[in-house]
Amino acid sequence: MKWSGAGWLAVRWLLAGVFLWAGCSKLSDAAGFAASIHQFRMVPDPVVNSLALSLPPLEILCGLALFAGPWKRPAAFGLMILCAIFLAALLSAAARGLSVDCSCFGAASAESISASILRDVLLFATAAAIWARLCRTTHVPAFKERHRAL
Amino acid sequence: MVESNASGIADHGLALRFLGFARADAVWLALAALASFAFGIAADRLLRPSPVGLHFRATRHLSLPSTVEAVTAEEVAQLFANPAAIALDARPHLLFDLGHLPGARSLSRENFEKDYSALEPVLRSAVGPLILYCSDIACEDAARVVELLQQKGLSSLVLFAGGIAEWEAAGHPLEVIP
């Protein structure tokens, strides 16, 4: 049981670290990330720059909250949704035959679209597993009391 | 009887528990996203002109209609696979002579009317995309010429905002008039 708890902690911190790294890399090369968003052709041009400067802080926020504190579970949920959005964008680009570079970890992270999709699926599954685990272990007295009465 | 009820409620309760958490977490995420987008919009406005602000300066300042497609160097290279595609250089003639995209025609912003008169039959009969470019993302000649061509009633316009700089950076050759 103790090992299991340590294992989950390690996975949670690893996921938090991955998103902190991804957020910082994108923020340090916001122009490259903006160009990358533009390649996906999913948002109007005037929104591209703002989006390129908005997504990295959201990743950093979720990554920091996932490390420790009262917002671990919402942060895991947030990362799950972010991964789902990134995955939808990548699949849409692949379906339209676009040759895109996701710039998921800054400009230096040139890789194939299939590799990006595979990694995104893995990150989504990890975030979902952590969120489900946190949901199960979160203590909700009022909830338990309500259902015990039934 | 009690056992069976308790078991049934427990299963149902777990799903409810997950739904309840999902709802609460979605509210947290919405607030976090709102804060991040507020940061993004403010940063974009405060940092302008910045490398990020410059990225779409040409299209943003001129409010080009969405019918004009913006493309990258790789996409231009793909467009060249279509023999009907025509590249149009919006820079001054001197720069055009020093080097331009392979097969490009000169349609300079400074001599637009004269160049356009010479090219009009070609442009009117073009069946492929008309790719406009100039020096780099900071230059606005190509976007201006796109506007002028739209006023002339031409369509199928494509803006290569990165221009010569992006073309060369991507490792593609230039054509020079001997």
Chai-1 contact restraints between the chains, C-beta under 6 A:
chainA,res_idxA,chainB,res_idxB,connection_type,confidence,min_distance_angstrom,max_distance_angstrom,comment,restraint_id
A,A30,B,V52,contact,1.0,0.0,6.0,A-B,restraint_1
A,A31,B,P51,contact,1.0,0.0,6.0,A-B,restraint_2
A,A31,B,V52,contact,1.0,0.0,6.0,A-B,restraint_3
A,A31,B,H55,contact,1.0,0.0,6.0,A-B,restraint_4
A,A34,B,V52,contact,1.0,0.0,6.0,A-B,restraint_5
A,A34,B,H55,contact,1.0,0.0,6.0,A-B,restraint_6
A,D45,B,F56,contact,1.0,0.0,6.0,A-B,restraint_7
A,D45,B,T59,contact,1.0,0.0,6.0,A-B,restraint_8
A,P46,B,R60,contact,1.0,0.0,6.0,A-B,restraint_9
A,N49,B,D44,contact,1.0,0.0,6.0,A-B,restraint_10
A,N49,B,V52,contact,1.0,0.0,6.0,A-B,restraint_11
A,S50,B,G40,contact,1.0,0.0,6.0,A-B,restraint_12
A,S50,B,I41,contact,1.0,0.0,6.0,A-B,restraint_13
A,S50,B,D44,contact,1.0,0.0,6.0,A-B,restraint_14
A,L53,B,G40,contact,1.0,0.0,6.0,A-B,restraint_15
A,L53,B,A43,contact,1.0,0.0,6.0,A-B,restraint_16
A,L53,B,D44,contact,1.0,0.0,6.0,A-B,restraint_17
A,S54,B,S36,contact,1.0,0.0,6.0,A-B,restraint_18
A,S54,B,F37,contact,1.0,0.0,6.0,A-B,restraint_19
A,S54,B,G40,contact,1.0,0.0,6.0,A-B,restraint_20
A,P57,B,S36,contact,1.0,0.0,6.0,A-B,restraint_21
A,P57,B,F39,contact,1.0,0.0,6.0,A-B,restraint_22
A,L58,B,A33,contact,1.0,0.0,6.0,A-B,restraint_23
A,L58,B,S36,contact,1.0,0.0,6.0,A-B,restraint_24
A,L61,B,A32,contact,1.0,0.0,6.0,A-B,restraint_25
A,P74,B,D25,contact,1.0,0.0,6.0,A-B,restraint_26
A,P74,B,W28,contact,1.0,0.0,6.0,A-B,restraint_27
A,F77,B,D25,contact,1.0,0.0,6.0,A-B,restraint_28
A,G78,B,L29,contact,1.0,0.0,6.0,A-B,restraint_29
A,C135,B,F18,contact,1.0,0.0,6.0,A-B,restraint_30
A,C135,B,F21,contact,1.0,0.0,6.0,A-B,restraint_31
A,H147,B,G13,contact,1.0,0.0,6.0,A-B,restraint_32
A,L150,B,I9,contact,1.0,0.0,6.0,A-B,restraint_33
